[in-house]
Amino acid sequence: MTKNLNRRSFIKVSAAAGGGLLVALQLDALDVFAQGPGGPAADPQAWAFVTLHPDNKVTIVNKNPEIGQGMMNMLPMLIADELDVDWASVTVVGAEVNQQKYGGQLAGGSTATPTNWMPMRQVGAAVRSMIVAAAAQQWSVPAADLTTASGRVTHRASNRTATYGELAKAAASMPVPRLASVTLKDPKQFKIIGQPIKGYHTKDVVMGKPVFSIDFTVPGMLYAVYHKAPVYGAKVASANIDEIKKLPGVKHAFVVDGVGEPNTLVGGVAIVADTWWQAQTARQQLTGGQRRYLQLMRKHQRVLEEIRQALSESIDGR
């Protein structure tokens, strides 16, 4: 799933501090799939940033949340490969939460890579073309005679070469290409995409340095766990709620009937405590049962048997 970008989608270029180059991708809201069912279209603001530094280092901003699915690698890798820089020269930073600025910033549904596949590659290719154009102008040679590799532009006929960092300031004044018109790499030319690149912050994760949502706290914060019915449609028949309330740290414990829809809230018991461990420990001491549990389990088994039988007949009769 990819989206072609129309004329209202473009990149903005400005000079960065110290003579570098800052590139921001602007997307038209109509060109972006909302990342999540029923969500609004992404706001047409900056969706990805690339900064080229004078020392030939590159900073790439990852806009999507990193929750273990690899976004701190995947999205920057798309830009870096088309930009034609070495991954070792790239610094990845996570974007702040600002959907007015970056558009949709969600994790879920496995949509980030297919949705961003073309736009992120086009950003990298567009920046590369501007750098090549700057070198061609300085050396008075056709851009087609220049090659790039590892963050460096080379004119083999004259044996001239320059780093992206050295060309960044001049590149900032080059005409910005239309994203739909930039030439992308043949997949056979990929040097970063598809390679077993080590997780960008794996070491930090192992050391417990990143702060995830489960680490976030506010004064007076409580923790809740929910013990739901084992099958859809079941209702709590009984539960030792009074005993649970007496356990250390437990603030609240109560039965939730649910709303009757299997894709929403199912019946169960909620426990709220001072810490997650106290809530989870209390959950493990719950006793009771669910009405209609045995009947529902028998119905579940009967439905499975009917499905197996139908599949068997379909295969036999094909």
N, C-alpha and C positions, 0 to 999 in steps of 0.2 A: 504494500500500500504506500504510494507516494503521491505527492501533489506537485503539479507544475506551478511555478510561481509566475504571476502575471506582472504587468508593468508597474503595478502599485506596490510590488515587493522589491526592495532595493537594499543596498548596503550604504552605510554612512561612514565616512572616513574622517579622521582628524589626527593631528599630530599629538603624540604622547610626550610626556615630560622627558627631557633628556634627548630628544631627537628621534624617538621611536614612532611607531604607527599604531593607532587604535582603530579597530574596525568593528562596527556593529551591524548586525543583520536586522533589517526591518521587514516585517511580514504583514501583508494585508490580512485582516481578520477573516475574509472570505477564503483565503488560501490555506487556512490552518484547521485541521480537524481538532475538535475539542477532545482532550485526553480524559475520557471518562464518560459513561453513559449519561446522556441528558445534560451534560455540562455546557456552559456557554462557550462560544468561540474564543480563541485566545486573543487577547488585546494586541493590536498591531504596534507593539513597542519592541525595544531591543530584545532579541531572542538568543543571541549568542555573541560573545565578544572575543576578539583576538587582539593581543597586544604584542607587537614586535619590539624588542628592546635593542638598544645600540650594541650590546654585547652578544647579539645574535641568539639570545634566549627568547622563548615564546611563552606567553601566559594565555591560557584558554579557560574561559569560564564555563562551567557545566551548570546549566539552568535547572536540571531536574533533580529531585531528591535522590540521594544514595542511601538505599536501605538494604544493601547486600546484593542487589541485582546487577551491579557493575557499571552504573551510569557515569561514575567518575572516570572510568576508562572509555566506555563505548562512544559517547558523544564527542569528547575531545579527540579521540582516535580518528573519527571521520574527517574532522577539520585538518588534523595534523598530516594525514596521509595525502590529501589533495594539495595541501600547502607545500608538501615535499620537504618536511623537516624531520630531523631525527627525534624519536620519542624521548630520548635522554635529554634533549634540550627544552622539553616542554614542562611547564609548571601548571598544574590544574588547580583551580580554586572553585569552590562551590558558590553559587549565586545566593544572595539573600532572598528571603521570601518577599516577592514583589511581583504579583501577577499583572499589575498595570505596566510594569516595565518589561517583564520577560514572557508574558503570555502564560499559558497553562503550566503549572509546576506540580504535577501529580505523579504518584507511583501507583501502578495498578493497571491490569488489563493487558500488559505486555505490548503497549503501544508506542513507547518512547523511541525504540530503534526504527521501526518501519515509518513512523511519522516524521522523524528527523533525518532519515537516511539521505534524502536528496538535498534538503536545505543546508545541512551541515557540510556536506561535500561541496556544494556550490560555493559556500563561504570560503572554504579553503582554496578552491580553484580560482575564485575571483581575486583573492588577496595575492596569490601567486602570480596571476596575470598582470597585476598592477606593478609588482616588483620587477617582473621581466620587462615591462614597458619602460620603467624608470631606467633600467640598465641599458636598454636599447637606445634610449634618448641620450644618455650620457656618452655612450660609445659610438653613436651614429652608425648603428648597424641594425638590420632587420630583426625584429623580435623573434622571427621564425628561426634565426640562426643561433639562438641562445638555448641553453639547457639548464635544468635545475637539479640539484640533489643535495640532501643534507643541509638545507638552509643556505645554499650558495648558488649564485648564477655564474655560468661560464660561457665565454665565447671562444670556442676551440680554435677557430681560424687565427685569432690574434693572441691566444693564450692568456686572455684577460679574465679575471674572476673577481667577484665581490660577494660579501656575505649579505644576507637579508638585512641584518642590522645596519650595515653601512648604506644600504639603499632605502631604508625605511622612510627617512625624511623626504626623499625625492618621490617615493612611491605615493606618499600622502597627497601629492599634487596631481597625480595621474587621473585621467577620466575613469570614473567608476563603471565597470562593465555591467550589463544586464545579467542577472543571475542565470536566466534561461539560456543565455548565449555562451556561457563559459564552457570550455572544453574540459570534460572530466576524464580521469584516467580510465584506461581499459583495466578491468579487474585483474588481469595478468600482471599489471604494473604495481599493484598494491604492495607496500612494504610494511605497513602497520596493521591495516585492516585484515582480519583473519589470522593474525599471528598470535601465539600464546604469550601475550603481554602480561607481565605480573601486575596484580592489582595495585592501583596507584597508591592506595593508603592501607594496604594489607598489614604492613608492619605496625602502623598506628592502631589498627583495629585489634591486633594481637596484644598490643600493649595497653589497650583500653582507653586510648586517648580521645577518639571521636565521641561527640555527644549526640546520642540518638534520642528519639522522642521518649523512649522508656526511661531515659536518664533525666528528663526535664522535671523540675520540681518548682513549686511555689509554696510560700508559707501556709501552713495549715492544710496542705494537700492530703487527701485520703486516697486509698487504692481499693478498687472493686474487682471482684471475680464473679463470674456467672456460671452456674452449673445448670446447663440446659437439659431438657428431657432427651433421652436417648433416641427417640424416634419422633418424626413430625406428627403433630396432632395429639400427643400425650399431654396430660395435665397432671400437676402435682397433687397426689392424693394425701400425702402427709410428709412432714419434715420436722426434725428436731430443732426448730428455730430458737426456742427458749434456751436450749443448751448452747447453741452456737453463739448467741448473744453474750454469754458469760465467759467466752474464751478470751485470752489476752489480746488486747488491741482492737477487738471487734467493736465497731460503732453501730452498725445496722445490719440486720439480716431479715429478708422478707421474701415471700413467694410472689412470683410474677406469672400471671395466667397466660400471657402471650396474646396475640391478636388473631390466631387461627390461620394465618397465611404462612406456608412453609418457607417462603423466600423473605420473610420479615422476622418478627420476634416470636420465638417459640417459648413455650412454658418452661419455667425453671426456678431456681433460687438464686438471689443476689446477696452477696456478702460484701460489706464495706468495712475496711479496717485502717489502722494507722500506717501499716506497711503492706507491701504486696505479699511478703512471706507470711504474715499473720493471716491475711485473707485466704491465701492458698492453703495454709495449714488447717484453717477452719473448714474450708471446702472439703478437705479430705476426711473430715469427721462427720459429714452430713449422713444422715440415715433417713429412710422413708421410701416412698415409691411413687410411681406414676399411674394414674388411672388409665385404663384401656391399653396399658403397655403390652400385655400378652396378646390381646386381640389384634393390636396393630402389628405386632411382630408376626403373628400367623398370617395376616393379610399381606404383609410385606413378602413373606416367603412364598405365598401363593402367587402373587404377581410375578415374582422372579421365575417361578416354575412355568407360568404361562408364557413369559417372554422366551425362555429357553426352548419350550415346545414349539412356539411359532418360528423361531430361528431354525430349529431342526427341520421342520416341515418345509420351510422356504429353501433350505439347502438341498434337501432330498428331491424337491420338485423342480429345481432349476434346469 
